[in-house]
Amino acid sequence: MKADVSPKSTTNTDTDTAPDDGRPRRVTVPEWAKRVAAVNEAWTFAVLLLLVAFFTINSPGTFLTQYDITQIATNAAIYLVLGVGMTYVIIVAGIDLSVGSVLVLAAVLSGEYTIHHGGAKSGWGTIAVSTLIALATGLVWGALQGWLVAKAKVPPLIVTLGGFGAALGIAQIITGGQDPSGAVSGKLQHSIGFGKLFGQIPWLVVIAFATTVVFGLVLAFTRFGRYTYAIGSNPEGARRVGIAVDRHLIKVYALVGLLSGLGSVMWLAYFGTTSIAGHSTDNLKVITAVVLGGASLFGGRGTVLGTVIGVFIPAVLTTGLIIMGVQQYWQDVAIGVVLVAAVYLDQFRRRGRDRG
């Protein structure tokens, strides 16, 4: 007796029947759709579009005007610069809670030099030196924290939490806890702070864009970027293939410190003050943006492009809530909720990737 080899009927809803040979055919999702869904930046951009649509519907004619777009981009510029540095740190499975305090300390030291060399009427020579002081302050502070993480083997959470308090404390000791007057040159404010390229694009946005492009390319296409991903994915494996892991970690933390110094110059130029008490939540905002952009707190994953999108989510959220008349306290609550949701999403994606 011959075995029955005729096709069997099926009740699988994932298949249909081909008209030519009767064989079952699985209904598949298009390959391009799978690739889009797998890109972290695509999900983040979708969230950004949903926020824009929500506030546009709820505040027609008052949200997303040309003025709003300019303000959102300008307000996001400083956090984008900080976020670029934080992206590198999180990719190596680190964290930096001190970026806001380092920004304050760099601004204070830069401002103190300006005060004693012409104050608000100082020229470009003073501006150049004070800018170098701010950049050097951030660079040295970041390198010191990186050394403690890499060489002293102190957990980055503890190192940068201590750095958060120490940098802010030193700034308060120098100033007596008060924002000094005359700490910003008028030329710096009128050129970089309020000036616009071609009369349209704020210089702060130009600086943030240039910083993003440079370090985005470094992360994506250079050996430094490859080492950053390798260390975040498997530090021991990176050591075995000859990567100087400790030295690289110091460089990464020095980088985020350097960009905090750059952020301080941008802050001074735009706001005209050191704002000692105004940066307590900078680390929360920056970490939120980087994680929203798809970087994993477990290391090994993240892009500068994702951080760009992630930075604009809190910026749009804050602007939209202000237009709707929501109190500042609730804005902080909303940002905190977004951070927790972002971390949960990161863990969910990680579990899904491990199962896959």
C-alpha positions as CSV (number, residue, x, y, z in Angstrom):
1,M,0.0,0.0,0.0
2,K,1.3,3.4,-1.0
3,A,1.6,6.1,1.5
4,D,-0.7,9.1,1.0
5,V,1.5,12.0,0.0
6,S,-1.3,14.3,-1.1
7,P,-1.2,17.9,0.4
8,K,-3.0,18.2,3.7
9,S,-5.5,21.0,4.4
10,T,-4.5,23.5,7.0
11,T,-6.2,25.9,9.4
12,N,-3.2,28.1,10.0
13,T,-4.3,31.7,9.5
14,D,-0.8,32.7,8.6
15,T,-1.0,30.8,5.3
16,D,-3.1,31.0,2.2
17,T,-3.3,28.8,-0.9
18,A,-1.4,29.5,-4.1
19,P,-3.7,29.3,-7.2
20,D,-1.3,27.4,-9.3
21,D,-0.2,24.3,-7.3
22,G,-2.3,24.3,-4.2
23,R,0.7,24.4,-1.8
24,P,0.3,26.5,1.4
25,R,2.0,29.9,1.3
26,R,2.9,31.8,4.4
27,V,1.8,35.4,4.6
28,T,5.0,37.4,5.4
29,V,5.7,41.0,6.4
30,P,7.6,42.8,3.7
31,E,11.4,42.8,4.4
32,W,11.6,46.6,4.2
33,A,8.9,46.9,7.0
34,K,10.9,44.5,9.2
35,R,14.0,46.6,8.7
36,V,12.2,49.8,9.6
37,A,10.7,48.3,12.7
38,A,14.1,47.0,13.8
39,V,15.6,50.5,13.7
40,N,15.5,52.2,17.1
41,E,15.6,55.6,15.5
42,A,12.4,54.8,13.6
43,W,10.5,54.1,16.8
44,T,11.9,57.2,18.5
45,F,11.0,59.4,15.5
46,A,7.5,58.0,15.6
47,V,7.1,59.1,19.2
48,L,8.3,62.5,18.3
49,L,5.8,62.8,15.5
50,L,3.0,61.7,17.9
51,L,3.9,64.4,20.4
52,V,4.0,67.1,17.7
53,A,0.6,65.9,16.4
54,F,-0.9,65.9,19.9
55,F,0.2,69.4,20.8
56,T,-0.7,70.7,17.3
57,I,-4.3,69.4,17.7
58,N,-4.6,70.6,21.2
59,S,-3.1,74.0,20.6
60,P,-3.9,74.9,16.9
61,G,-2.3,78.0,15.6
62,T,-0.1,78.4,18.7
63,F,2.2,75.4,18.6
64,L,4.9,74.7,16.1
65,T,5.0,78.2,14.7
66,Q,8.2,79.5,13.3
67,Y,9.0,81.1,16.6
68,D,8.3,77.8,18.4
69,I,10.6,75.9,16.1
70,T,13.4,78.4,16.6
71,Q,13.0,78.3,20.3
72,I,12.8,74.5,20.5
73,A,16.0,74.2,18.4
74,T,17.8,76.8,20.5
75,N,16.8,75.4,23.8
76,A,17.7,71.9,22.7
77,A,21.1,72.9,21.3
78,I,23.0,72.9,24.7
79,Y,21.4,69.6,25.7
80,L,22.2,68.1,22.4
81,V,25.9,68.9,22.9
82,L,25.8,67.3,26.3
83,G,23.8,64.4,24.9
84,V,26.5,63.6,22.2
85,G,29.1,63.1,25.0
86,M,26.6,61.1,27.1
87,T,26.0,58.8,24.1
88,Y,29.6,57.7,24.1
89,V,29.5,57.1,27.9
90,I,26.4,55.1,27.8
91,I,27.6,53.0,24.9
92,V,30.6,51.9,27.0
93,A,28.1,50.9,29.7
94,G,28.9,53.9,31.8
95,I,26.9,56.8,33.2
96,D,27.7,60.4,34.0
97,L,25.5,62.2,36.5
98,S,27.8,65.2,36.8
99,V,27.3,66.9,33.4
100,G,25.2,69.7,34.8
101,S,27.5,70.5,37.7
102,V,30.6,70.4,35.4
103,L,28.8,72.8,33.2
104,V,28.3,75.1,36.2
105,L,31.9,74.9,37.4
106,A,33.3,75.5,33.9
107,A,30.9,78.5,33.5
108,V,32.0,79.9,36.9
109,L,35.7,79.6,36.3
110,S,35.3,81.1,32.8
111,G,33.1,83.9,34.2
112,E,35.6,84.7,37.0
113,Y,38.3,85.2,34.4
114,T,36.0,87.5,32.4
115,I,35.1,89.5,35.5
116,H,38.8,90.3,36.2
117,H,39.7,91.0,32.6
118,G,37.1,93.6,31.4
119,G,33.8,92.1,32.5
120,A,30.9,92.7,30.2
121,K,33.0,95.1,28.1
122,S,35.8,92.6,27.5
123,G,37.0,91.9,24.0
124,W,37.7,88.9,21.9
125,G,41.0,88.1,23.6
126,T,39.3,87.7,26.9
127,I,36.5,85.7,25.3
128,A,39.0,83.3,23.7
129,V,40.9,82.7,27.0
130,S,37.7,82.3,29.0
131,T,36.4,79.8,26.4
132,L,39.6,77.8,26.7
133,I,39.3,77.8,30.5
134,A,35.8,76.4,30.2
135,L,36.8,73.7,27.8
136,A,39.9,72.8,29.9
137,T,37.9,72.6,33.1
138,G,35.4,70.1,31.6
139,L,38.2,68.1,29.9
140,V,40.3,67.8,33.1
141,W,37.3,67.0,35.3
142,G,36.0,64.4,32.9
143,A,39.4,62.8,32.6
144,L,39.8,62.6,36.4
145,Q,36.4,60.9,36.6
146,G,37.4,58.5,33.8
147,W,40.6,57.6,35.7
148,L,38.7,56.8,38.8
149,V,36.3,54.6,36.8
150,A,39.0,52.9,34.7
151,K,42.0,52.7,37.1
152,A,40.6,52.9,40.6
153,K,37.7,50.6,39.5
154,V,35.1,52.8,41.3
155,P,31.6,52.3,39.8
156,P,30.8,55.2,37.4
157,L,27.5,55.8,39.2
158,I,29.4,56.6,42.4
159,V,32.2,58.5,40.7
160,T,29.9,60.8,38.8
161,L,27.4,61.2,41.7
162,G,30.4,62.4,43.8
163,G,31.5,64.5,40.9
164,F,28.1,66.1,40.7
165,G,28.3,67.3,44.3
166,A,32.0,68.2,44.2
167,A,31.8,70.3,41.1
168,L,28.7,72.2,42.3
169,G,30.2,72.6,45.7
170,I,33.4,74.2,44.3
171,A,31.4,76.5,42.1
172,Q,29.4,77.6,45.2
173,I,32.5,78.2,47.3
174,I,34.0,80.4,44.6
175,T,30.9,82.5,44.1
176,G,29.4,82.3,47.6
177,G,26.4,80.6,46.0
178,Q,25.4,83.7,44.0
179,D,25.6,84.2,40.3
180,P,28.4,86.8,39.7
181,S,27.7,89.9,37.7
182,G,29.8,90.8,34.7
183,A,30.7,87.2,34.0
184,V,29.8,87.3,30.3
185,S,31.2,89.6,27.6
186,G,28.5,91.6,25.8
187,K,30.3,90.7,22.5
188,L,29.9,87.0,23.2
189,Q,26.2,87.4,23.9
190,H,25.4,89.5,20.9
191,S,27.4,87.4,18.5
192,I,27.1,83.7,19.6
193,G,24.2,84.1,22.1
194,F,21.7,86.1,20.0
195,G,23.4,86.1,16.6
196,K,22.1,84.1,13.6
197,L,23.8,82.6,10.6
198,F,22.4,84.3,7.4
199,G,20.0,86.1,9.8
200,Q,18.0,82.9,10.1
201,I,19.7,80.1,12.0
202,P,20.9,80.8,15.6
203,W,24.6,80.3,16.1
204,L,23.9,78.0,19.1
205,V,22.0,75.7,16.7
206,V,24.9,75.8,14.2
207,I,27.4,74.9,17.0
208,A,25.3,72.0,18.2
209,F,24.8,70.8,14.6
210,A,28.5,70.9,13.9
211,T,29.3,69.1,17.1
212,T,26.7,66.4,16.3
213,V,28.0,65.8,12.8
214,V,31.7,65.6,13.9
215,F,31.2,63.2,16.8
216,G,28.5,61.3,15.0
217,L,30.9,60.5,12.2
218,V,33.7,59.7,14.7
219,L,31.4,57.2,16.4
220,A,30.2,55.6,13.2
221,F,33.3,55.5,11.0
222,T,36.5,55.7,13.0
223,R,38.5,53.3,15.1
224,F,37.6,55.3,18.2
225,G,34.0,54.6,17.5
226,R,34.5,50.9,16.9
227,Y,36.5,50.6,20.2
228,T,33.7,52.4,22.0
229,Y,31.1,49.8,20.8
230,A,33.5,46.9,21.4
231,I,34.1,47.9,25.0
232,G,30.4,48.4,25.7
233,S,29.5,45.0,24.3
234,N,32.3,43.0,25.9
235,P,35.1,44.7,27.8
236,E,37.0,41.6,28.5
237,G,36.8,40.5,24.9
238,A,38.0,44.0,23.8
239,R,41.1,43.6,26.1
240,R,41.9,40.2,24.6
241,V,42.0,41.6,21.1
242,G,44.4,44.3,22.2
243,I,42.2,47.4,22.9
244,A,43.5,49.6,25.7
245,V,40.2,49.6,27.5
246,D,41.2,51.7,30.5
247,R,42.8,54.4,28.3
248,H,39.8,54.5,26.1
249,L,37.4,54.9,29.1
250,I,39.4,57.8,30.3
251,K,39.1,59.4,26.8
252,V,35.4,58.8,26.7
253,Y,34.8,60.5,30.1
254,A,37.2,63.3,29.1
255,L,35.1,63.8,26.0
256,V,31.8,64.2,27.9
257,G,33.6,66.6,30.2
258,L,34.9,68.6,27.2
259,L,31.5,68.9,25.8
260,S,30.1,70.0,29.1
261,G,32.7,72.8,29.0
262,L,31.5,73.7,25.5
263,G,27.9,73.7,26.8
264,S,28.9,76.1,29.5
265,V,30.1,78.6,26.9
266,M,26.9,78.3,25.0
267,W,24.9,78.8,28.2
268,L,26.8,81.9,29.2
269,A,26.4,83.3,25.7
270,Y,22.7,82.7,25.6
271,F,21.5,83.4,29.1
272,G,24.3,85.8,30.3
273,T,24.7,84.2,33.7
274,T,26.2,81.1,35.3
275,S,22.8,79.9,36.6
276,I,24.4,78.0,39.5
277,A,21.0,76.7,40.8
278,G,19.6,76.0,37.3
279,H,21.3,72.7,36.3
280,S,20.2,70.2,38.9
281,T,18.2,68.2,36.4
282,D,20.5,68.4,33.4
283,N,21.7,64.9,33.9
284,L,18.1,63.6,33.9
285,K,17.3,65.4,30.7
286,V,20.4,64.3,28.9
287,I,20.2,60.6,30.0
288,T,16.5,60.6,29.0
289,A,17.3,61.9,25.6
290,V,20.1,59.3,25.0
291,V,18.1,56.4,26.2
292,L,15.0,57.5,24.2
293,G,17.3,57.6,21.2
294,G,17.9,53.9,21.4
295,A,21.2,53.7,23.5
296,S,21.2,50.8,25.9
297,L,22.1,51.4,29.5
298,F,23.8,47.9,29.3
299,G,26.2,49.2,26.8
300,G,27.1,48.3,23.2
301,R,24.3,50.1,21.4
302,G,23.4,53.7,20.5
303,T,23.8,56.3,17.8
304,V,24.2,60.1,17.7
305,L,21.3,60.3,15.3
306,G,19.1,58.6,17.9
307,T,20.3,61.1,20.5
308,V,19.3,64.0,18.2
309,I,15.8,62.6,18.0
310,G,15.7,61.9,21.7
311,V,16.8,65.4,22.7
312,F,13.9,66.9,20.8
313,I,11.3,64.7,22.5
314,P,11.7,66.4,26.0
315,A,12.1,69.8,24.2
316,V,8.8,69.4,22.3
317,L,7.2,68.0,25.4
318,T,8.2,71.0,27.6
319,T,7.3,73.6,25.0
320,G,3.9,71.9,24.4
321,L,3.1,71.7,28.1
322,I,4.0,75.4,28.5
323,I,1.7,76.4,25.7
324,M,-1.1,74.3,27.3
325,G,-0.5,76.2,30.6
326,V,0.8,73.2,32.6
327,Q,2.9,74.1,35.7
328,Q,6.6,73.7,35.8
329,Y,6.4,71.0,38.4
330,W,4.2,68.8,36.2
331,Q,6.7,69.3,33.4
332,D,9.4,67.7,35.6
333,V,7.0,64.9,36.4
334,A,6.4,64.2,32.7
335,I,10.1,64.1,31.9
336,G,10.7,61.7,34.8
337,V,7.9,59.4,33.5
338,V,9.4,59.5,30.0
339,L,12.8,58.5,31.4
340,V,11.3,55.5,33.3
341,A,9.3,54.5,30.2
342,A,12.4,54.7,28.1
343,V,14.4,52.5,30.4
344,Y,11.6,49.9,30.5
345,L,11.5,50.0,26.7
346,D,15.2,49.4,26.6
347,Q,14.9,46.4,28.9
348,F,12.0,45.0,26.8
349,R,14.0,45.3,23.6
350,R,17.0,43.7,25.3
351,R,14.9,40.7,26.4
352,G,13.4,40.3,23.0
353,R,16.8,40.4,21.3
354,D,18.2,37.8,23.8
355,R,15.2,35.5,23.0
356,G,15.7,36.0,19.3
